[in-house]
Amino acid sequence: MKCPKCSRPVDHEADTCYSCGFSIVDAREIFGANGVQMSRVQDAAHCLRKRDRDELEDTLDSLQARFPQVLFCTYLDALNQPDQVTQLGFWLVNHATVKGAEFARPNENAFLVILDLNHKQIGFSLGYFAEFLLTEEDAYRVLQAARPYLVNGDHGRALCVLFKKLGRVLSKRARQLKKRRYEPRPATVEVPNLLELPPHPGPVPEATGPVPEPSPAPEPVQHRPTPSTELPPLLPNGALR
């Protein structure tokens, strides 16, 4: 994931950003610490006409039928400060509960689109699982598809085009994952372990068949004494007798 404030890469298990120190605590100081409820189409700016809202609801219904585990929602507001789109999306993913999707589609599977009308900004906020389904390049192409309609102020049509483009991207991603699932795995090559000891010799197998009779013990060899030559006794003066 990326930091909502500085857009630097952040590990999923990290509590704060390594670069700017932003955390969920900072987001709670800005937007509050209480949980909130929202609908799939939360129009806090009151900019959608009824026909635009109905068309957007039909588009989301179609996506939910194709991807029942994924949560699709959008939030439209007029923010006071610029560059708060990603921070607000980060806070909503962690604090908001979408009506009707509490258990079937958790926030970890959410694709949340934030639209700021004051500063004309739009962005994605993804759950932890959704981040593995949408790359940065695909997210950029999805947002670019809605840009012409946003420039002309047709927000309802822009969101419909955006979510339809997102559905095509996810369908392609699903085909890739399915193809990878059925691909044969490469054969594993066994690498010899240099730390392994030589194989321990097993027990000697017992011979089958009749037991041979023991051979007779060899007779003991009798050694004859070697004759010794006795010297004559010496006289006291050392001469021979």
C-alpha positions, 0 to 999 in steps of 0.5 A: 500500500501507499501512504495516503499523505505522501504516496510513499510505499508502506508495509501492510503491517506498519503502523506509521509511514516511514517517510512522513509519519502519517497514521490512522491516528492523524486521520482520526484527528481530522475526520473523527474517531467514530464509525459512520454508515454510508450507502453505496452512493453517498452523495454528500455534495448533492450533485447527482440527479435522480436519473444519474443516481439510478443509472449508477445504482444499476451499474453497481448492481451489475458489478455486484452480480459479477463479483459478489465478494467485492464491495463497490461504493463511491463518496462525493463531497466538497472538501475544504482543503486540497489533497484530502481525497486519499486521506478521507478514503483511507479513513472511510475504509477503516471507519465506514460501514456500507449499508447492506454489505456488513458481512458478505462484502467486508471493507478489505474487499472495497473499491471506494471512489472519492470525488472532491467537487471543490478541487476537482479531484478523484481517486481510489481507496482500496481495501487490503485485498482489493490492492492485489487486484488492481495495479497502479497502471490499471487504476490510472487507465480507469480514472482517465476513462472518466476524465472527459465527463468530469471536465464537463461536469457530468459527474453521474456519467463519469462514475458510470463509465469509471465503474464499467471500465473497472469491471472490465479490468477486474474481468481480465484480472480474473481470467489471468488468475484462473489461467495461472491456477490451471497452469502446470507447475514447473518440476521442482529440482532437488538441490543437494543439501551440503549439510546432510550426513551420509546415509546411515548403514542399515542392518545386514539382511539375514541369510535365508536357507539352511544354516551351515554347520560350524567348521571344526576348530583347528588343532593347536600347534605344538611348539618344540623347545629350542635347545639352548647351549649352556656355557661352562661356569666361569672361574673367579679370575674370569678364565674358562674351566 
